Amino acid sequence: MKTPKRSKSIAGSRGCTSIARASASSRGAGANCSTAAIRFTISPSARFEETCYLLLKGELPERAQLDAFDAELKAARMLPAAVYDIIRTVQRAHPMDVLRTAVSALAAFDPEVADKSPEATLRKGVRLTSQVPMIVAAHEHIRNGRAPVPPEPSLGHAANFLYMLKGKAPSADAARLMDTDMILHAEHGSNASSFTARVVAGTEANLHAAVTAAIAALSGPAHGGAAENVMRMAQEIGDASKAGDYVRRKRANKEPVMGFGHRVYRAEDPRARHMRAGVERLSHEMGQPQWYQILEALVEAMKPYARHGVNVNVDFYAGVVYFLNDIAEDLFVPIFAVGRVPGWTVQVLEQMENNILIRPLTLYSGPGPRAYVPIEKR
C-alpha cells in the first residue's frame, strides 16, 4: 500500500526563514527591517508609491513605470455601493472592526478573488492599497453624519488620504509627513499581523482572507496600539517640564513608558529618526509646538534606560502626526493598516512562492491520562 502523500508544513518551527523582499532584519545596531524603503525616505523626492512598487516588484521604478503604477493605484480608488451600505450598517463599531468587515466584504466584489496566481494577487494587492484608505475615510464621515469625500485624482496616495479624511487639501508638510509615515509602516518583517497573513496564505486562502486576518491581528492593542497610547501619555503630561517626573514615577512603579522599546531593536528604532524633524516642523506649522517639546523631553528623560535596550520606536512620533492633523484617536491604528497593505501583500506573495502549511506543534502541559467515568458515577 502506498504511503499517503503529506502536505508540506512548518511543524514545531520557530518561524519563517525569509523576510519579504527589500527587507533585512537585524537586532543589534538597530538596522531596519525595511532597509531599502527607509534609506530612500531621506530623499525629499521619495514617495509612498515608489515604496509600494519596490515591495511588490523588487526594484525602484523608472519614471514611466512609476507613472503607470500611479495610474493603476488611482484607477482603483473606488468602492462598491454595497460596501458603503455595510459601512453604514456597522458605523458605530470601532474603526478597526469596520475596516476588517469592509475588507472581507470586498472579496465578494473582486472579479479575481478566487485567482491565487502571483499576477492576480499582485493586482488585488494594488486595489486593496487604494481601497483601504477609502474605507477608513468613508467610515469617518459616515459615522459623523456626513457624505464620504470622493478621491482627488490630482493628489498622491498620502495627500489624497488626508483630503478624503478631512475634506480639504493638506499642506505640503502635512502630506509629506503622512507619506513618510506610510513608507515607514509599509513593511516590517514577521510582525504579528504579517505572520498572521502568512498563516492564512499558507492554507491556500486568497489575499482578501489573509489581509482581513492581518487587520484582525493588528486591532489588538499589543500590536497596533502604541501610537494611541503615546498621544494619551503626552496629553497626561501636559507640559515638557513634567516629563522627567512622569518617567521617574513610571519606572519606580515598573510601568512602561509608551513609545519606548521594540521586540526587534535594541538600539533606537531607525524609523523614528525619519519622523522626528517632520513632527517638529508640523507642530510649529499647526501652532502646537508643545507636543513635540513633550516628546523630546521624554526622550531626554529616558536616556539612562537606553543601555537596557529601551529606546524610542516609530510609534512614538506617529501618534502626534495624526493628532496634529486633527485625526480622531481611534483612527490611529487604521492609519497603520493603510500604510501596511503593500507589506501584507508582499508577505502573501512570498509565502505563495513556495507555499507550506504553517502548523507549529504544541506541547501539552495539563493533567495526566485519566479513565473515563460514566456520567451516572461522577
Secondary structure, DSSP 8 states (H G I E B T S, - for coil): --------EE-S-SS-S---TT----SSS---SSHHHHHHHTSTT--HHHHHHHHHHSS---HHHHHHHHHHHHHT----HHHHHHHHHTTTS-HHHHHHHHHHHHTTT-TTTT--SHHHHHHHHHHHHHHHHHHHHHHHHHHTT-------TTS-HHHHHHHHHHSS---HHHHHHHHHHHHHHS--SS-HHHHHHHHHHHTT--HHHHHHHHHHHHTSHHHH-HHHHHHHHHHHH-SGGGHHHHHHHHHHTT---TTB--SS-SS--TTTHHHHHHHHHHHHHTT-THHHHHHHHHHHHHGGGGGGT--B-THHHHHHHHHHTT--GGGHHHHHHHHHHHHHHHHHHHHHHT--EE-------S--------GGG-
